[in-house]
Amino acid sequence: MANRKVKTLQRTKTGKKSEQTNGQASFHNTDRNTIMDRRKFIALASVSTAIALLPRPGRTGYTFSEADARARELVAKMTLDEKTFLMSGNRRNDISRHNKAGARYPNPNYGCPRLGIPPVRFMDGPAGVRFDYRATCFPAAIGRGASFDPELEQRVGEAIGYEGRALSATLFGGIVVNLLRHPRWGRAQETYGEDSYHLGVMGSAMVRGVAKYMMPTVKHFAGNSIENTRMFLNVRMSERVLREVYLPHFKACVDAGAACVMSAYNKLNGEYCSHNRYLLTEILKNEWGFDGFVMSDFGAVHSTVPAVMAGLDLEMPSDTYYAQRLAAKVREGVVPVEQVNESCVRIIRTMLRFGMFDAPELDLKRVAGKEHSELALESAEKSIVLLKNDRGLLPLDPAAIKKIALIGPFASELNLGGTSSSKLFPPYQVSPEQGIRKLAPNVEILMDEGKAPSRAGELAKKAELAIVFVGLTEKDENENRDRRSMTLSRAHETLINEVASANKNTIVVLNTGSALVTENWIDRVKSVLVVWYPGMEGGNAIARVIFGKVNPSAKLPVVWPRTQDQLQPFHCWAPEVEYDYFYGYRYMDKKALEPRFYFGYGLSYTTYNYSNLHLNKNRISRDGIIQVSVDITNVGKLPGEEIPQLYVGYKGSKIEHFVKDLKGFSRVALDPGQTKTVKFDLKAQDLAFYNEITRSWEVEPIKYIVYVGPSSNPAELLSAEFEISN
C-alpha cells in the first residue's frame, strides 16, 4: 500500500491552497469538492480491506512504548480526513450486506490505505466467531459461566481468537460482562451470570484467551440489562451502586488486557453511554488507565461532538456522525484536533500491540477441527447443571434399559439459541437423539415431537423412562426483546405434566438462557438437567451426562426463584429505571426469601462433605491478606469435580451491605474417598466500599464473616469470623 497515494492537496474555488491543521493538509468545508473525494477513499479502503491479510512491514508483539511511538508517527502523517475516516465504520464496504447466502463477515472501519494501516475487522459472537458454517459454536456464555471454570474459559477464548484471526477478523466483540440483573433480560444468555465477581473472573479469562490471536472487546459499558427500551432507556443509579455493582467486572477485564471497550445503547444517569465523558474518559481512561480504544455499539451514537468529546474513539458500523461530519467540526474549531489525534493513536497503537498489522500464520484446518470440537464438547459437559435427581435415577445404564421415549421439540433438533449478534450457524451440530443413539445403540428409542401432549403421554407409557426436551428459544429471549414470562410456555409445561403422569421415571432437559420458574411441574418429575444452549456438540454432551460418562459439576450462575415476586421488579418497558443496591440472590438474602434453587447450586452423581474451615489469622490490617482453607471429601462412589464457593458477610457495619457476596470460587477434582484442602486468599481491599462523600474506596475496621460451601444456601455454609483493625 505504500506506493498507493491519495491526492490530499486540492484547491478551493478561489484557487488557493487550504490552511494547515496541526501541520497536516486539510481543507475548508466550503464545497464537497474541497474534501477528499469520498468515493476515492471508499475505493481505497476496499483495497485495504481486500489485502488486510497480506504480509506487511512490521512485527507482532510491540511493547507499549514502541507501539505508541509508531502510532504517533503514523498519525502525524495522516490528513484530517484520513484520521476521521479511521475513526469510522465502513458499512459501505461490509461485504456481508451483499452476500446472498446470508453468511456473516467482519465489519470493517476504513483503515488508512495510503499509509498501509489495515482496517479493524470486527466480528461478533459470544458463542464463537460468527462465520456461518465455518467456525466452532461453543455453549452460550451463560452455560460457560455455569462451569465456574476460568481455565477452561481461557482455552475457549484462545480457540475463538484463533478461528477469528484465521478467518480474517481482528477484533472480537463477544465478551459480554453485563450483569444479569433480572432473568427476563433478553440477552441473558450472552453473559456469564448475575454476580459481579464471577463475571469479572470469567470475562477476564476470555480476554486473556482471545488476546493471543485477536483484539478482545468487552461490552456493553455500562448498566445495560434491558432490551425493550435499550435505545433510549435512562438507567439511574447512585455512585456507590455504579462503583460496587456495575463496574468491577469491567475493570477486571480492563486489567486483564482488554483491547477495546464497547459503549452501551442506554443512557447512564441522563447521558447516553456513547456520549458519557464521565464513564468513557474520567473513569475508564483516566482513573483505570485503559490504553485501548472505545467503540460504539452499532448505531449507539446520536451526534458528533458529544461522542468524540466523551472519548468515543470509533463509531460503528458506519460513518453516520464521524468521518466527514467530524472533520467539519474540527475545521470549525468545535472539536480540537488533539482529541481526534488521541483517538487515532489509540486505535493504531492497539492494533500494533496485538500484531494486527501482520499477516497471521494460522492453520485453517484447526477452525472447527477436532481440537476445537473436543473443546466445545468439554465446555458443554461442564456447563450442564443437575437440578434434581430423586432416588438417583441418573445416570442411566444403557445395558439395563430396553426402551426410552425421547419427547419434545428439542430431542431431535439441537437448540442453539442465539439471536442477532449471538446467532451462530456451525458447520455441524449433534442433536440429543444422535448423542443418545450413539451411547445406547442397543436401546429402542421411541420419538415424539410433543405437539400433542396426550399422544406423547401414551408413547411414554410404552417405555421404561421418558426424557422430555423443552425450553426457551430465540422467540422467547433475544436481542431487542425481553422475556415476557419467567415460566416455560403453557404448551411445554402441559407436555411435561402429561408425560410425568404417564411415566414415573421422567427426566426433563431444559434449554434456557437464564433462570426459570418451575413450580408448575418440577415436583412431578424425577430428574432435571439444565443444558442452557449447549453449542454444536450439545447432543453428545447431554448423552454423556445422562449415561454417566461425565459426572455433572456445573453450578447455577443465577438464582432460580419460586415465583417472579421473589425478585426485584423488572420494568422492561419503562423509559427510565432506578437500579438500587440489591438484586438477584442478594435481594433474596436481604428479604430472607428461600428460592427454589440458590445461586451456586448444582448436584452431582457423588456426594461431597465440607469440613475444617480455617482462617490463618483472626485479625488483619486494612491492606492485609487472610488465607481461608477448607477440606472437601468425596464421600460418594464416583469421581467428580466440586466447586467450593467463598462468600463474605459484614458484621457491625455503619452502612448497608449485602448479607453476603461471592469473593472466591475454585474447582477441585476428587476420587471416591479422597480429601483435598482448598485455599482462598482474601484481601482486605477486596472488602472495601465506595464512600460517596470522599469519593474513595474504604475498608471498614469491623468484623467479617467468611462462608464456604457448595452454594449460597445458608444451610450448607460453614462460617468463621475475622476482624480488620485500624
ABEGO torsion letter per residue (X at the ends): XAABBBBABBBBAAGBBBBBBGGBBBBBAABAAABBBAAAAAAAAAAAAAAAABBBBEBBGBBAAAAAAAAAAAAAABBAAAAAAAABBBAAABAAAABAAGBBBBBBBAEBAAAGBBBBBBBBGAAEBBBBGABBBBBBAAAAAAAGBAAAAAAAAAAAAAAAAAAGBABBAABBABBBABAABAAAAABAEABAAAAAAAAAAAAAAAAAABBBBBOBOBGBABAAAAAABBBBBBAAAAAAAAAAAAAAAAAAGBABBBBBABBBGGBBAAABAAAAAAAAAAAAGBABBBBBBBGABABAAAAAAAGBABBOABAAABEAAAAAAAAAGABBAAAAAAAAAAAAAAAAAAGAABBBBBBAAABGBAAAAAAAAAAAAAABBBABBBGGAOBBBAAABABBBBBEAAAABBBAEEBEAABBBBABBBBAAAAAAAABAABBBBBBAGABAAAAAAAAAABABBBBBBEBBAAABBBGBBBABABBBAAAAAAAAAAAAABABBBBBBBBABBBBAAAAAAABABBBBAEBAEAAAAAAAAAAAAGABBBABBBABBBBABAAABBBBBAABABBBBBABBEAAAAAAAGBBBABBBGBEBBABBBBBBGBBBABABBBAABBBBBBBBBBBABABBBBBBBBBBBBBBGBABBBBABBBABBBBBBBBBGBBBBBBBBBBAAAABBBBAAAGBBBBBBBBBBBBBBABABAAABBBBBBBBBX
